[in-house]
Amino acid sequence: MIENVRTSNVQRFAGFGALYDQNRPTAPQEVVKLITTYLQHKPQTVVDVGCGTGLSTFIWLDEADQIIGVEPNDDMRAVAISKWEAIHKPENMQFVKRLSHELELPSASADVITCSQSFHWMEPQSTLREFARVLCPGGIFAAYDCDWPPALDWRIEDEYKRLLALGDARALELAPSEQQAHKWDKEGHLQQIRDSGLFRYAREIVFHNWETCDAERYANLAFSQGGLQTALKLGAEELREEFSAFRELVAEVFGGVEREILFGYRFRMGVV
């Protein structure tokens, strides 16, 4: 059963890597600062698991000696590799196809393991056992996520939530049971870390990051959500009309100018 879930979770992100990369937020520098503050030295090896298109991986380029992006979805990983190639293939970075519970890395070989917007797609206990094995003593695991939707205007935020709920519901209706994705509750991340018994210290930190955004990007943030994309791939064409109405509302709110939007982040960490 869990293998079916893993396969479905990986496939959920197929087919929209470019859309995802062009609109999702790059991981903020606060992540690097927080982790290195707790680590108390420059990390030698950082492993970014469920790295997608590398939005959470490239922030480590000048901050670690070796960076490994782990992404099982071929479409997402291909976008990350194309960006790596565009910056002349830095030798201290690589992207590999592996799963979170089978990293195929030596024990005690990494200072930092991160999961940006991804830990909720992983079976937590087998994943945490593997992370604890790969981390050096004193190493840090950090799972961090931003809250959806980004803060700006209650009207588009309300419609954003409604559209995503509709996409999730239609995906659930249309997908055969053996192909349905499953996500674990993000609110349970910290407790999962504590309950594993593998980390000597765990805590949650909340911070935010402002970004400049136009109407097209804000609308596409919703369009890049996996539930909506899955429903469309399964034939829920009526959602395109719903999304068009949402796009029109967003354009009205933005009024043809760029606006500052706020992403709230929740950062859960454990120290081995």
C-alpha positions, -999 to +999 in steps of 0.1 A: +000+000+000+027+025+010+046+018-023+014+027-043+012+059-023+049+067-029+044+062-067+013+083-068+029+111-049+058+112-073+035+111-103+014+140-089+041+164-100+045+152-135+039+175-165+042+210-150+078+215-140+083+248-159+050+263-146+060+253-111+095+268-114+085+301-130+059+309-103+067+292-070+088+312-045+125+306-042+134+295-007+144+326+013+179+332+026+165+330+062+166+293+057+203+293+052+209+317+080+188+298+105+204+264+097+239+277+098+233+295+130+222+263+147+250+243+130+276+269+140+298+262+110+296+262+072+280+229+062+302+205+042+273+186+026+237+197+022+211+172+009+178+188-003+152+161-005+121+165-027+139+194-042+116+198-072+130+222-097+158+233-074+142+264-059+154+253-025+187+238-037+205+267-055+203+289-024+232+267-010+256+272-039+279+296-020+270+283+014+281+246+014+310+226+000+287+200-016+250+201-025+229+172-035+193+177-048+172+146-045+141+145-067+122+113-078+100+131-104+117+132-138+099+164-150+108+184-119+144+171-118+149+179-155+141+216-149+166+216-120+193+200-142+187+225-170+192+254-146+224+237-133+237+234-168+228+271-175+252+282-147+280+260-162+275+229-141+291+238-107+310+207-096+298+210-060+262+204-070+243+174-084+207+163-088+198+126-083+167+104-087+160+088-053+133+084-027+134+100+008+137+066+026+164+053+003+190+081-002+218+058-010+243+080+008+269+069+034+259+070+071+270+102+089+278+119+056+257+151+057+256+181+079+221+193+067+191+177+052+162+199+041+127+194+028+111+225+013+074+221+006+079+183+003+081+165+037+043+161+037+046+139+006+069+114+024+061+086+047+075+103+078+089+075+100+109+056+073+121+089+060+132+102+094+151+070+101+170+074+068+177+111+075+190+103+110+213+077+095+227+100+069+232+130+092+264+135+111+262+139+149+250+174+155+235+176+120+202+193+113+171+182+095+147+211+085+113+208+069+099+242+059+067+252+041+050+284+031+014+290+038-011+291+009-022+315-004+002+344+000-012+373+018-025+403-002-063+406-005-091+386+011-112+383-021-085+365-041-073+346-011-108+332-005-112+323-042-077+307-042-087+284-014-120+275-030-104+267-063-077+245-047-104+227-026-124+221-058-093+207-076-084+184-047-120+171-046-122+165-083-088+147-083-100+124-056-132+117-075-115+109-108-084+090-097-086+053-092-080+044-055-046+028-062-034+060-080-045+085-054-018+107-038-016+110+000-001+138+020+006+139+057-005+168+078+021+196+079+009+205+113+022+171+125+058+176+112+072+187+145+055+159+165+067+134+139+103+146+145+099+144+183+081+110+183+108+094+161+132+095+191+160+101+166+166+138+174+180+153+206+163+186+200+133+198+179+115+231+175+094+252+152+103+287+140+079+310+121+091+338+098+079+356+066+092+369+033+079+397+011+081+392-027+071+414-057+044+398-077+022+406-107-013+393-115-001+366-138+022+351-113-003+352-085-029+334-106-003+308-117+007+301-081-028+286-078-026+269-112+007+252-102-009+234-072-008+196-077-044+190-069-056+213-097-031+199-121-040+163-113-077+170-118-070+186-152-049+157-163-078+134-153-102+153-175-119+179-152-120+204-180-147+225-162-119+237-138-105+257-167-135+280-166-132+283-128-096+292-132-103+318-159-127+335-135-101+334-108-075+349-132-099+378-140-105+385-103-067+386-097-062+409-126-089+432-112-073+433-077-038+439-091-050+467-114-022+463-139+006+469-114+030+448-094+022+443-057+041+431-026+028+398-014+037+381+019+047+344+023+045+331+058+069+302+065+068+274+091+102+259+098+104+226+118+138+213+126+155+185+145+191+181+157+206+146+158 
